[in-house]
Amino acid sequence: MRKILSVDDDPNVLRAFQTTLKQKGYEVFITTNPNEAADILAAHEIDLIMLDIRMPEKNGFEIFAEVKKKYSKLPVLFVTAYPKSFTMRSSEMVRMWEEDFADGQTDILYKPFTIDSLYEKVEGLIGKADELPS
C-alpha cells in the first residue's frame, strides 16, 4: 500500500485529504506540525509528501528544502490556494523549476480542486495505491 504524508495548517483540509485518499486505498498520515512531519518521515516509508505553502511555523518551501536534503527522491505535491507562490521572481524559485520540477517528482495542485484532479496528481507522481513502487 502506498503511503502519503500531508502537511497543512488547516486540520479540516487534512481530514478531507485523509478521507478522500483512503477511499482510493492509500495510507495517509496527516499533521499540522512540520517537526512532526520529520518524525513521520523517519518512522515510515512515505511514498509522497503533500505540502501546503503558507503555514505559520514553516512554509512549504522550507519543508521541501529540508525533505529534499534527506529524501532526495521523495515525490512532492504542493497544494496551495496561492498561485503567485510559484512566480519566477526569485532565483530560488527559478532553481526549483529548473532542478526540482524538471525531474517529474514535484507537482502543484491549486485550491480549489476536484477530487479527480487530486487523484490524477497523486497517481501521476506515485501510481495507484496498490501498485508496487518502481
mmCIF file of the C-alpha atoms, coordinates in Angstrom:
data_MODEL
# 
_entry.id   MODEL 
# 
loop_
_atom_site.group_PDB 
_atom_site.id 
_atom_site.type_symbol 
_atom_site.label_atom_id 
_atom_site.label_alt_id 
_atom_site.label_comp_id 
_atom_site.label_asym_id 
_atom_site.label_entity_id 
_atom_site.label_seq_id 
_atom_site.pdbx_PDB_ins_code 
_atom_site.Cartn_x 
_atom_site.Cartn_y 
_atom_site.Cartn_z 
_atom_site.occupancy 
_atom_site.B_iso_or_equiv 
_atom_site.pdbx_formal_charge 
_atom_site.auth_seq_id 
_atom_site.auth_comp_id 
_atom_site.auth_asym_id 
_atom_site.auth_atom_id 
_atom_site.pdbx_PDB_model_num 
ATOM 1   C CA . MET A 1 1   ? 0.000   0.000  0.000   1.00 0.00 ? 1   MET A CA 1 
ATOM 2   C CA . ARG A 1 2   ? 1.328   3.440  -0.946  1.00 0.00 ? 2   ARG A CA 1 
ATOM 3   C CA . LYS A 1 3   ? 1.818   5.892  1.933   1.00 0.00 ? 3   LYS A CA 1 
ATOM 4   C CA . ILE A 1 4   ? 1.207   9.627  1.792   1.00 0.00 ? 4   ILE A CA 1 
ATOM 5   C CA . LEU A 1 5   ? 2.086   12.340 4.290   1.00 0.00 ? 5   LEU A CA 1 
ATOM 6   C CA . SER A 1 6   ? 0.086   15.566 4.100   1.00 0.00 ? 6   SER A CA 1 
ATOM 7   C CA . VAL A 1 7   ? 1.262   18.702 5.924   1.00 0.00 ? 7   VAL A CA 1 
ATOM 8   C CA . ASP A 1 8   ? -1.154  21.629 6.171   1.00 0.00 ? 8   ASP A CA 1 
ATOM 9   C CA . ASP A 1 9   ? -2.038  24.146 8.862   1.00 0.00 ? 9   ASP A CA 1 
ATOM 10  C CA . ASP A 1 10  ? -5.776  23.517 8.350   1.00 0.00 ? 10  ASP A CA 1 
ATOM 11  C CA . PRO A 1 11  ? -6.973  20.347 10.129  1.00 0.00 ? 11  PRO A CA 1 
ATOM 12  C CA . ASN A 1 12  ? -10.165 20.305 8.019   1.00 0.00 ? 12  ASN A CA 1 
ATOM 13  C CA . VAL A 1 13  ? -8.138  20.152 4.807   1.00 0.00 ? 13  VAL A CA 1 
ATOM 14  C CA . LEU A 1 14  ? -6.024  17.365 6.274   1.00 0.00 ? 14  LEU A CA 1 
ATOM 15  C CA . ARG A 1 15  ? -9.072  15.303 7.263   1.00 0.00 ? 15  ARG A CA 1 
ATOM 16  C CA . ALA A 1 16  ? -10.534 15.781 3.783   1.00 0.00 ? 16  ALA A CA 1 
ATOM 17  C CA . PHE A 1 17  ? -7.282  14.583 2.179   1.00 0.00 ? 17  PHE A CA 1 
ATOM 18  C CA . GLN A 1 18  ? -7.121  11.620 4.528   1.00 0.00 ? 18  GLN A CA 1 
ATOM 19  C CA . THR A 1 19  ? -10.709 10.552 3.901   1.00 0.00 ? 19  THR A CA 1 
ATOM 20  C CA . THR A 1 20  ? -10.554 11.066 0.135   1.00 0.00 ? 20  THR A CA 1 
ATOM 21  C CA . LEU A 1 21  ? -7.221  9.319  -0.412  1.00 0.00 ? 21  LEU A CA 1 
ATOM 22  C CA . LYS A 1 22  ? -8.083  6.423  1.907   1.00 0.00 ? 22  LYS A CA 1 
ATOM 23  C CA . GLN A 1 23  ? -11.104 5.744  -0.317  1.00 0.00 ? 23  GLN A CA 1 
ATOM 24  C CA . LYS A 1 24  ? -8.623  5.005  -3.122  1.00 0.00 ? 24  LYS A CA 1 
ATOM 25  C CA . GLY A 1 25  ? -6.591  2.707  -0.873  1.00 0.00 ? 25  GLY A CA 1 
ATOM 26  C CA . TYR A 1 26  ? -3.713  4.959  0.194   1.00 0.00 ? 26  TYR A CA 1 
ATOM 27  C CA . GLU A 1 27  ? -2.491  5.045  3.770   1.00 0.00 ? 27  GLU A CA 1 
ATOM 28  C CA . VAL A 1 28  ? -2.478  8.701  4.762   1.00 0.00 ? 28  VAL A CA 1 
ATOM 29  C CA . PHE A 1 29  ? -0.601  10.378 7.596   1.00 0.00 ? 29  PHE A CA 1 
ATOM 30  C CA . ILE A 1 30  ? -1.562  13.956 8.444   1.00 0.00 ? 30  ILE A CA 1 
ATOM 31  C CA . THR A 1 31  ? -0.025  16.691 10.540  1.00 0.00 ? 31  THR A CA 1 
ATOM 32  C CA . THR A 1 32  ? -0.196  20.431 11.098  1.00 0.00 ? 32  THR A CA 1 
ATOM 33  C CA . ASN A 1 33  ? 3.269   20.382 12.684  1.00 0.00 ? 33  ASN A CA 1 
ATOM 34  C CA . PRO A 1 34  ? 6.370   20.495 10.449  1.00 0.00 ? 34  PRO A CA 1 
ATOM 35  C CA . ASN A 1 35  ? 8.500   18.904 13.184  1.00 0.00 ? 35  ASN A CA 1 
ATOM 36  C CA . GLU A 1 36  ? 6.061   16.011 13.467  1.00 0.00 ? 36  GLU A CA 1 
ATOM 37  C CA . ALA A 1 37  ? 6.302   15.629 9.699   1.00 0.00 ? 37  ALA A CA 1 
ATOM 38  C CA . ALA A 1 38  ? 10.019  14.914 10.066  1.00 0.00 ? 38  ALA A CA 1 
ATOM 39  C CA . ASP A 1 39  ? 9.247   12.243 12.686  1.00 0.00 ? 39  ASP A CA 1 
ATOM 40  C CA . ILE A 1 40  ? 6.647   10.603 10.419  1.00 0.00 ? 40  ILE A CA 1 
ATOM 41  C CA . LEU A 1 41  ? 9.108   10.578 7.513   1.00 0.00 ? 41  LEU A CA 1 
ATOM 42  C CA . ALA A 1 42  ? 11.723  8.912  9.714   1.00 0.00 ? 42  ALA A CA 1 
ATOM 43  C CA . ALA A 1 43  ? 9.292   6.281  11.057  1.00 0.00 ? 43  ALA A CA 1 
ATOM 44  C CA . HIS A 1 44  ? 7.503   5.277  7.838   1.00 0.00 ? 44  HIS A CA 1 
ATOM 45  C CA . GLU A 1 45  ? 8.409   4.614  4.223   1.00 0.00 ? 45  GLU A CA 1 
ATOM 46  C CA . ILE A 1 46  ? 6.465   7.519  2.769   1.00 0.00 ? 46  ILE A CA 1 
ATOM 47  C CA . ASP A 1 47  ? 5.859   7.458  -0.997  1.00 0.00 ? 47  ASP A CA 1 
ATOM 48  C CA . LEU A 1 48  ? 4.604   11.051 -1.368  1.00 0.00 ? 48  LEU A CA 1 
ATOM 49  C CA . ILE A 1 49  ? 4.553   14.202 0.728   1.00 0.00 ? 49  ILE A CA 1 
ATOM 50  C CA . MET A 1 50  ? 1.858   16.806 0.144   1.00 0.00 ? 50  MET A CA 1 
ATOM 51  C CA . LEU A 1 51  ? 2.763   20.312 1.312   1.00 0.00 ? 51  LEU A CA 1 
ATOM 52  C CA . ASP A 1 52  ? 0.708   23.422 1.795   1.00 0.00 ? 52  ASP A CA 1 
ATOM 53  C CA . ILE A 1 53  ? 2.712   26.569 1.013   1.00 0.00 ? 53  ILE A CA 1 
ATOM 54  C CA . ARG A 1 54  ? 1.512   29.149 3.521   1.00 0.00 ? 54  ARG A CA 1 
ATOM 55  C CA . MET A 1 55  ? 1.810   27.844 7.063   1.00 0.00 ? 55  MET A CA 1 
ATOM 56  C CA . PRO A 1 56  ? 2.700   29.732 10.252  1.00 0.00 ? 56  PRO A CA 1 
ATOM 57  C CA . GLU A 1 57  ? 5.712   27.810 11.625  1.00 0.00 ? 57  GLU A CA 1 
ATOM 58  C CA . LYS A 1 58  ? 7.460   26.856 8.380   1.00 0.00 ? 58  LYS A CA 1 
ATOM 59  C CA . ASN A 1 59  ? 6.236   27.361 4.877   1.00 0.00 ? 59  ASN A CA 1 
ATOM 60  C CA . GLY A 1 60  ? 6.015   24.554 2.362   1.00 0.00 ? 60  GLY A CA 1 
ATOM 61  C CA . PHE A 1 61  ? 9.174   25.664 0.561   1.00 0.00 ? 61  PHE A CA 1 
ATOM 62  C CA . GLU A 1 62  ? 11.206  25.454 3.782   1.00 0.00 ? 62  GLU A CA 1 
ATOM 63  C CA . ILE A 1 63  ? 9.867   21.972 4.500   1.00 0.00 ? 63  ILE A CA 1 
ATOM 64  C CA . PHE A 1 64  ? 10.528  20.996 0.868   1.00 0.00 ? 64  PHE A CA 1 
ATOM 65  C CA . ALA A 1 65  ? 14.181  22.064 1.150   1.00 0.00 ? 65  ALA A CA 1 
ATOM 66  C CA . GLU A 1 66  ? 14.631  20.045 4.359   1.00 0.00 ? 66  GLU A CA 1 
ATOM 67  C CA . VAL A 1 67  ? 12.903  16.979 2.904   1.00 0.00 ? 67  VAL A CA 1 
ATOM 68  C CA . LYS A 1 68  ? 14.944  17.038 -0.310  1.00 0.00 ? 68  LYS A CA 1 
ATOM 69  C CA . LYS A 1 69  ? 18.221  17.118 1.652   1.00 0.00 ? 69  LYS A CA 1 
ATOM 70  C CA . LYS A 1 70  ? 17.395  13.833 3.354   1.00 0.00 ? 70  LYS A CA 1 
ATOM 71  C CA . TYR A 1 71  ? 14.951  12.199 0.916   1.00 0.00 ? 71  TYR A CA 1 
ATOM 72  C CA . SER A 1 72  ? 16.055  13.490 -2.473  1.00 0.00 ? 72  SER A CA 1 
ATOM 73  C CA . LYS A 1 73  ? 13.902  11.063 -4.483  1.00 0.00 ? 73  LYS A CA 1 
ATOM 74  C CA . LEU A 1 74  ? 10.686  11.567 -2.493  1.00 0.00 ? 74  LEU A CA 1 
ATOM 75  C CA . PRO A 1 75  ? 7.917   12.940 -4.718  1.00 0.00 ? 75  PRO A CA 1 
ATOM 76  C CA . VAL A 1 76  ? 6.312   16.178 -3.521  1.00 0.00 ? 76  VAL A CA 1 
ATOM 77  C CA . LEU A 1 77  ? 2.899   17.608 -4.317  1.00 0.00 ? 77  LEU A CA 1 
ATOM 78  C CA . PHE A 1 78  ? 2.482   21.253 -3.362  1.00 0.00 ? 78  PHE A CA 1 
ATOM 79  C CA . VAL A 1 79  ? -1.141  22.111 -2.604  1.00 0.00 ? 79  VAL A CA 1 
ATOM 80  C CA . THR A 1 80  ? -1.890  25.814 -2.471  1.00 0.00 ? 80  THR A CA 1 
ATOM 81  C CA . ALA A 1 81  ? -4.582  28.432 -2.903  1.00 0.00 ? 81  ALA A CA 1 
ATOM 82  C CA . TYR A 1 82  ? -1.910  30.960 -3.851  1.00 0.00 ? 82  TYR A CA 1 
ATOM 83  C CA . PRO A 1 83  ? -0.762  30.542 -7.467  1.00 0.00 ? 83  PRO A CA 1 
ATOM 84  C CA . LYS A 1 84  ? 1.526   33.548 -7.064  1.00 0.00 ? 84  LYS A CA 1 
ATOM 85  C CA . SER A 1 85  ? 3.635   31.422 -4.696  1.00 0.00 ? 85  SER A CA 1 
ATOM 86  C CA . PHE A 1 86  ? 5.195   29.973 -7.826  1.00 0.00 ? 86  PHE A CA 1 
ATOM 87  C CA . THR A 1 87  ? 6.098   33.146 -9.684  1.00 0.00 ? 87  THR A CA 1 
ATOM 88  C CA . MET A 1 88  ? 9.576   33.400 -11.131 1.00 0.00 ? 88  MET A CA 1 
ATOM 89  C CA . ARG A 1 89  ? 10.545  36.466 -9.112  1.00 0.00 ? 89  ARG A CA 1 
ATOM 90  C CA . SER A 1 90  ? 13.259  34.844 -7.069  1.00 0.00 ? 90  SER A CA 1 
ATOM 91  C CA . SER A 1 91  ? 16.376  32.946 -8.019  1.00 0.00 ? 91  SER A CA 1 
ATOM 92  C CA . GLU A 1 92  ? 15.336  30.188 -5.610  1.00 0.00 ? 92  GLU A CA 1 
ATOM 93  C CA . MET A 1 93  ? 12.039  29.693 -7.456  1.00 0.00 ? 93  MET A CA 1 
ATOM 94  C CA . VAL A 1 94  ? 13.837  29.613 -10.808 1.00 0.00 ? 94  VAL A CA 1 
ATOM 95  C CA . ARG A 1 95  ? 16.214  26.992 -9.388  1.00 0.00 ? 95  ARG A CA 1 
ATOM 96  C CA . MET A 1 96  ? 13.256  24.917 -8.129  1.00 0.00 ? 96  MET A CA 1 
ATOM 97  C CA . TRP A 1 97  ? 11.601  24.993 -11.561 1.00 0.00 ? 97  TRP A CA 1 
ATOM 98  C CA . GLU A 1 98  ? 14.822  24.031 -13.325 1.00 0.00 ? 98  GLU A CA 1 
ATOM 99  C CA . GLU A 1 99  ? 16.013  21.342 -10.914 1.00 0.00 ? 99  GLU A CA 1 
ATOM 100 C CA . ASP A 1 100 ? 13.193  20.038 -8.757  1.00 0.00 ? 100 ASP A CA 1 
ATOM 101 C CA . PHE A 1 101 ? 10.187  20.276 -11.049 1.00 0.00 ? 101 PHE A CA 1 
ATOM 102 C CA . ALA A 1 102 ? 12.081  19.106 -14.113 1.00 0.00 ? 102 ALA A CA 1 
ATOM 103 C CA . ASP A 1 103 ? 12.604  15.628 -12.662 1.00 0.00 ? 103 ASP A CA 1 
ATOM 104 C CA . GLY A 1 104 ? 8.890   14.812 -12.685 1.00 0.00 ? 104 GLY A CA 1 
ATOM 105 C CA . GLN A 1 105 ? 8.910   14.173 -8.934  1.00 0.00 ? 105 GLN A CA 1 
ATOM 106 C CA . THR A 1 106 ? 7.355   17.502 -7.967  1.00 0.00 ? 106 THR A CA 1 
ATOM 107 C CA . ASP A 1 107 ? 3.972   18.914 -8.930  1.00 0.00 ? 107 ASP A CA 1 
ATOM 108 C CA . ILE A 1 108 ? 1.423   21.543 -7.889  1.00 0.00 ? 108 ILE A CA 1 
ATOM 109 C CA . LEU A 1 109 ? -2.293  21.300 -7.170  1.00 0.00 ? 109 LEU A CA 1 
ATOM 110 C CA . TYR A 1 110 ? -4.135  24.602 -6.857  1.00 0.00 ? 110 TYR A CA 1 
ATOM 111 C CA . LYS A 1 111 ? -7.046  25.025 -4.439  1.00 0.00 ? 111 LYS A CA 1 
ATOM 112 C CA . PRO A 1 112 ? -9.908  24.740 -5.062  1.00 0.00 ? 112 PRO A CA 1 
ATOM 113 C CA . PHE A 1 113 ? -9.597  21.463 -6.925  1.00 0.00 ? 113 PHE A CA 1 
ATOM 114 C CA . THR A 1 114 ? -11.743 18.485 -7.795  1.00 0.00 ? 114 THR A CA 1 
ATOM 115 C CA . ILE A 1 115 ? -11.294 15.060 -6.242  1.00 0.00 ? 115 ILE A CA 1 
ATOM 116 C CA . ASP A 1 116 ? -10.489 13.707 -9.694  1.00 0.00 ? 116 ASP A CA 1 
ATOM 117 C CA . SER A 1 117 ? -7.671  16.229 -10.130 1.00 0.00 ? 117 SER A CA 1 
ATOM 118 C CA . LEU A 1 118 ? -6.286  15.230 -6.719  1.00 0.00 ? 118 LEU A CA 1 
ATOM 119 C CA . TYR A 1 119 ? -6.281  11.570 -7.724  1.00 0.00 ? 119 TYR A CA 1 
ATOM 120 C CA . GLU A 1 120 ? -4.733  12.439 -11.077 1.00 0.00 ? 120 GLU A CA 1 
ATOM 121 C CA . LYS A 1 121 ? -1.846  14.341 -9.467  1.00 0.00 ? 121 LYS A CA 1 
ATOM 122 C CA . VAL A 1 122 ? -1.201  11.666 -6.820  1.00 0.00 ? 122 VAL A CA 1 
ATOM 123 C CA . GLU A 1 123 ? -1.351  8.790  -9.309  1.00 0.00 ? 123 GLU A CA 1 
ATOM 124 C CA . GLY A 1 124 ? 0.861   10.740 -11.699 1.00 0.00 ? 124 GLY A CA 1 
ATOM 125 C CA . LEU A 1 125 ? 3.552   11.029 -9.031  1.00 0.00 ? 125 LEU A CA 1 
ATOM 126 C CA . ILE A 1 126 ? 3.357   7.614  -7.324  1.00 0.00 ? 126 ILE A CA 1 
ATOM 127 C CA . GLY A 1 127 ? 0.840   5.430  -9.124  1.00 0.00 ? 127 GLY A CA 1 
ATOM 128 C CA . LYS A 1 128 ? -2.274  3.775  -7.757  1.00 0.00 ? 128 LYS A CA 1 
ATOM 129 C CA . ALA A 1 129 ? -2.377  2.791  -4.089  1.00 0.00 ? 129 ALA A CA 1 
ATOM 130 C CA . ASP A 1 130 ? -1.824  -0.898 -4.755  1.00 0.00 ? 130 ASP A CA 1 
ATOM 131 C CA . GLU A 1 131 ? 0.878   -0.575 -7.423  1.00 0.00 ? 131 GLU A CA 1 
ATOM 132 C CA . LEU A 1 132 ? 4.340   -1.654 -6.412  1.00 0.00 ? 132 LEU A CA 1 
ATOM 133 C CA . PRO A 1 133 ? 6.905   1.167  -6.241  1.00 0.00 ? 133 PRO A CA 1 
ATOM 134 C CA . SER A 1 134 ? 9.136   1.328  -9.284  1.00 0.00 ? 134 SER A CA 1 
# 
